[in-house]
Amino acid sequence: MTYKIVWLEDQHECETCGYSYAQGYKIYKNEILVIDKTPFSHCYDSLNYDHINAAFDILNLEGIQIKTVEGENEE
């Protein structure tokens, strides 16, 4: 089994709002698209997906749940 992550980016430039940028990714498992987080950059309501979340998406596909907490609180 092989996962392939394709990093994506989108750019938009507007005379009124200025420049915007978004990043995202697509994840393939054995060459089959399993997650599509295509970015969309626009003046408002851009879609941006942090690259670090790709690893969490793969773990979730494999049934491995990760719990994250802020600071030293272990609850």
C-alpha positions, 0 to 999 in steps of 0.5 A: 500500500502506498500513499501519494500526497500531491501538494497544491497551491492557488493564487489570486490577485485582485485590484481591490483586495490585493494578493491572496494565496491558498495551499492544499493537497490531494491524497492518493492510495494505490493511485486512487484519489481518496482525499481531495482538499484542493485550495481555492484562493479568492478575495473572500471565502478562500479554501486553505488546507494546512499541509500538516493535516495531510498526515492526520488524514492518512492516519484517519483513513487507516483508523488511527485516531490522534488526540491533540491538546494545547499546552500541558493539560493531559485531559 
